[in-house]
Amino acid sequence: GAWVAYQRGPDGNPVSLWISDTRGASERQLIDSAFFAGDGMADSDNRRVRDVVWSPDSATIYFNTTVGEGMGAQAAVDLWRVDPATGAVERLLADGQGGGIFPNSDGTQLAVVSPGVYGQSPGEIALYTVSDGSRRVLLTYDAVATASEWRWFAAPHWMPGDQEIRVAIPAVETVYGGPAAVTALWSLPLNGSAAQLG
């Protein structure tokens, strides 16, 4: 709780990522609006930081990005990290391979969530191992409708001991109601097969 990471930009447009101590005395910019423009990606001028997550030991900040402008912006479903001490930035997973970021208790593994696209491509919950950069899919599920352009992201929870993840996945068209609008609870053991609990 000694440091805070946050986004800043004109008119609520989060074009930069900053860090500060809780007194506001050591404010420092980590990523500016020109960062993505310099990385050679075709869509870099429309790329912004989306979710920001600290590692449990506070030694790393993970983030993902959005691509596009205004209401047309969509999650890039990627994964990056930045060293808050040096400001060094590294891309860990390409677009479509990362997503929502959920570290385990010691930060050695991340559950990453890809929402998929309703009616087009499935969502995934994958395990990313920090030490070797490996990615392994734990669960694939039908992308959930939101009745909008926004995509639905699952929110997995690590169980004590970090050997199992649990996640609730609603029926594909829950937003539209109907008798099939139920939510399933899944168990995702790290050493075993995914199983629906209820």
Disulfide bonds with the S-S distance in Angstrom:
none
